[in-house]
Amino acid sequence: MEKENIYVTRSSMPPYEEYIEAIKPLWESHWLTNMGKYHQELEEKLKEYLDVPNLSLMVNGHMALELAIQVMDFPEGSEVITTPFTFISTTHAIVRNRLKPVFCDVKLSNGTIDETKIEDLITENTVAIVPVHVYGNVCNVEEIQRIADKYNLKVIYDAAHAFGVKYKGRGVGNYGDASVFSFHATKVFNTIEGGAVAFSDSNLYGRLYNLKNFGIRGEELVVSVGANAKMNEFCAIMGLCNLKYLNYAIQERKSRCGIYQKELEEVKEIQFFKDNTNATKNHAYFPILVDRDVRKNRDKLYDLLKENNIFTRKYFYPLTSDQACFKNKYKRVDLTNARTLSEKVLVLPVYEGLSRNTIENMCVIIKNYFE
Ligand SMILES: *Cc1c(COP(=O)(O)O)cnc(C)c1O
């Protein structure tokens, strides 16, 4: 039994003095937002870290995704192929753009969209594919691009989980037309709230700028209809500070994931997602898959850990397609694998600063449960 509650993650924060020192200049400039100095600086630093040619910072990951879809200018009511095994934001971003989500099943091996099932879902109304690098597991980007090229579709990746992941030596944000990252407090890299769109066509920079800043281009000039999705300077500075510790944080996460892996490998009721040898990992999450059994299963394990003050998460259950707001509203597709994963998956706590002792205790509870 843990004395203090253990949650699935804990937000990374730089040393207090360092952040306080870093925000001091704001009391001189009084420039708190509107694409200030730190906004620009973070944009440059992230382009470098993520190894992408173009990037636009946003107020959060969801708005980044909404605007990345909006900037493509799809006709209202068009179809977008996506997956339901994700955070609700992915589906909301499509629907709020007045587009129709067409859910595609995922692969049991890593939870990403099953590329072999995409072509069957394409109709004359299909305009885009919005796949998700779920848990940082990289989609089959080559095959998805081949299909997109064949049918003239855009590809917008929800890369909210894949910050810093490299695939075949390149930043994962180089694939597709755009990739969206989230810097929410719970993500591996955070700016408190924040996000970004990385994209291939440099012309999109100006158009995303208009979408995130009311289309304002001069004191008396508004050129297009836009929202407000700017990142403020306090958040940008938080990002600049956190970025310095990110490689350390990822290493610390990695060693903790290693303990789970080693301890839980021997439990035959538990499986793991398959690693991609061409991709690096950011260790943002440690998902396990628990056998479905009436007597012992994911939900009972979740409850047991909770009784021990360990708060794991059923990411992602239910599927977004099964949520009250979307259920039975869209094209019926066989989602057997997505449903299977959503009933088996449990995300265990991992973050820098989580004591190794706590992880070992958790593993003992889990192993005892299955004995
Ligand atoms: C976190 C997340 C988002 C949304 O990002 P916010 O920064 O929280 O708005 C979108 N998609 C996925 C898969 C996420 O995990």
The ligand as a Tripos MOL2 file, in Angstrom:
@<TRIPOS>MOLECULE
LIG
   15    15     1     0     0
SMALL
NO_CHARGES

@<TRIPOS>ATOM
      1 C1         -3.0360   14.9430  -25.3820 C.3       1 LIG1
      2 C2         -3.5760   14.4930  -26.6920 C.ar      1 LIG1
      3 C3         -4.2060   15.3820  -27.5900 C.ar      1 LIG1
      4 C4         -4.6050   16.7820  -27.2230 C.3       1 LIG1
      5 O1         -3.5970   17.5820  -26.7800 O.3       1 LIG1
      6 P1         -3.9000   18.7460  -25.7090 P.3       1 LIG1
      7 O2         -2.5660   19.4610  -25.6550 O.co2     1 LIG1
      8 O3         -4.2670   18.1120  -24.4280 O.co2     1 LIG1
      9 O4         -4.9620   19.6230  -26.2640 O.co2     1 LIG1
     10 C5         -4.5880   14.8940  -28.8270 C.ar      1 LIG1
     11 N1         -4.3880   13.6190  -29.1750 N.ar      1 LIG1
     12 C6         -3.8240   12.7350  -28.3580 C.ar      1 LIG1
     13 C7         -3.6140   11.3280  -28.8180 C.3       1 LIG1
     14 C8         -3.4140   13.1290  -27.0810 C.ar      1 LIG1
     15 O5         -2.8980   12.2330  -26.2380 O.3       1 LIG1
@<TRIPOS>BOND
     1     1     2 1
     2     2     3 ar
     3     2    14 ar
     4     3     4 1
     5     3    10 ar
     6     4     5 1
     7     5     6 1
     8     6     7 2
     9     6     8 1
    10     6     9 1
    11    10    11 ar
    12    11    12 ar
    13    12    13 1
    14    12    14 ar
    15    14    15 1
@<TRIPOS>SUBSTRUCTURE
     1 LIG1         1 GROUP 0 **** ****
